[in-house]
Amino acid sequence: MGTTLVRYWHAVAVRGALALALALVVVVWPYESLSVVALGFGVYAMADGLVTLWIALGARRHGAALGLRGLVAGAAGLVLVLGLGLAHGQVVKVAGVAAIGAGVVEIWLARRIRAEIVGSTYWILAGAVSVVFGVMLLVTPPFATPALSVVMGGYGLAFGIAMVAWGVRLRTLRRAAGPKEPAGAVP
């Protein structure tokens, strides 16, 4: 798993950039309706889920857990984008439960690879931010769109910074390992 993350460091950084874009959208349009906020988060969750699945496909160890995290995020995003006849309160609950589940999986995975990669603390921090965000969504009244915008913007900012920092750390490890020899090269 550790070597997969190092190899896909750019995908980890993209996940952070997506979260930062979500924060920017919420800051620019903080008073939009819950439907618009849910749509924005849904698009983010689907994109994050797809990028996570891409990383999981290359993982040898723990790929199934990472893939599950990607599927949960993608499915929650799809539910939020399509609406599926959910009431506003249910939309917020779906996002909250998905964030808690994703955060728990990320913390678990980060703890599993600590021996392989120094600096997985950034991933643990990102997972903790997801859990806190999920809890905040579950306790914030669904009709309080400005409050939800603040919570979502804070999440995007904190998660985005943590994931970009994690991606930069992984890139540093990739560069420290040096260039890989092409297959069949004689040392």
C-alpha positions, 0 to 999 in steps of 0.5 A, a space after each residue: 500500500 505504501 509504495 502504491 501511495 508513493 507511486 500515486 502521490 499526484 492522485 493524493 494531491 488531486 484529492 486535496 485540490 478537489 477539497 480546496 475547490 469545494 471550499 472555494 465554491 462554498 466561500 464564493 456562494 455561501 448563501 445558496 440553497 441547500 440543493 446547490 450546496 448538496 450538489 457541490 458536495 456531491 460532485 466533489 464526493 464523486 470525483 474524490 471517490 473516482 480518484 480514490 478508486 484509481 489509487 485502490 486499483 494499483 494497491 497490492 495491500 489494503 486495496 479493497 479497503 481503499 476501494 470501499 472508501 472510494 465506492 462509499 464516497 462515489 455512491 454518496 456523491 451520486 445520491 447527493 447529485 441525483 437527489 433521489 427524492 430525499 428531503 433536505 435533512 436526509 441529504 445532509 445525513 447521507 453526506 454526514 454518514 459517508 464522511 464519517 465512514 470515509 474518515 474512519 477508513 482513512 485513519 485505519 489505512 494510515 495507521 496500517 501503513 505507518 511502518 512503511 511510510 513516515 509522515 502518514 500523520 497527514 492522512 490520519 489528520 485528513 481522516 479525523 477532519 472527515 469524521 469531525 465534518 461528518 459529525 458536524 453535518 449530523 448535528 447541524 440543522 439541515 435548514 441552516 444553509 449558511 451554517 452548513 456552508 461554513 461547515 463544508 467550507 471548513 472541511 474543504 479547507 482543512 481536508 484539502 490542506 492535509 491531503 495536499 501536504 500528504 501528497 507533497 510528502 509522498 512526492 518527496 519520498 518518491 524522489 528520495 527513492 530515486 528513478 526506477 530502472 526500466 524493466 529488463 535493465 541490467 544494473 
